[in-house]
């Protein structure tokens, strides 16, 4: 205490080693069965302690844990060695059914606006909580509302890494039209759209930027050492007008504002995929107007006419 009052610094010299050892033994016994030799060797190798304890001292620690409310069991294996482990303790996280429903309600409301990395982190967090409260139903309930329920988490994490590095990969894709096939692309990004997760990238089959439903990706067959961007990818520019406050416009990576005033914004989009461009523009509804090119504008108008006809036919 005098040392702390003098320099206001906490060092391992100020630690209660008795309490510290009790916490270490508590942690070890909650992980699983440990013998006296396991515990003693762990304390001997610890950077702050570096000392063995006697079997009698270890029993004192175990009795102290029992007095705190821990349920400590002892088992003997085929090697006749006694091992101790904690089956229950007063520090366990507990959630009532009402609290679980509240967590699920909050999760459902925020997951729609999460990024892919955040969603993955949230899944791992809920798995840890489920293990801590020893309630597998909690994890099962969360998965019902997760966008990852039909997706291999490990595969998704690999795709995240590929996108971060912009790697050239070959995926096995279960296409709804042609079944399983290899698709080569340069991975760009993963996005959450309407409750589904898509992988975006420059595909080599049609030489254009495209999207792939992640739940249909079976596995990554190959990651190329060097990315080679095809030289024959055909891209084109679309210029469109939005009737809205320019401060409210959220641009994609392939878009830029070329003109704006108080109630109107003119945007240029550079793309190689007409389908994705049309999907993007349809999101805006009546506040969007395509200015050029003329041939794309006609295609878009025909699309709107076909959509309108679908509501009035039959």
Secondary structure, 3 states (H helix, E strand, C coil): CHHHHHHCCCCHHHCCHHHHHHHHHHHHHHHCCEEHHHHHHHHHHCCCCCCCCCHHHHHHHHHHHHHCCCEEEEEECCCCCEEEEEEECCCCCCCCHHHHHHHHHHHHHHHHHCCHHHHHHHHHHHHHHHHHCCCHHHHHHHHHCCCCCCCCHHHHHHHHHHHHCCCEEEEEEEECCCEEEEEEEEEEEEEEECCEEEEEEEECCCCEEEEEEHHHEEEEEEECCCCCCCCCCCCEEEEEEECCCHHHCCCCCCEEEEEECCCCEEEEEEECCHHHHHHHHHCCHHHEEEEECHHHHHHHHHHHHHHHHHHHCC
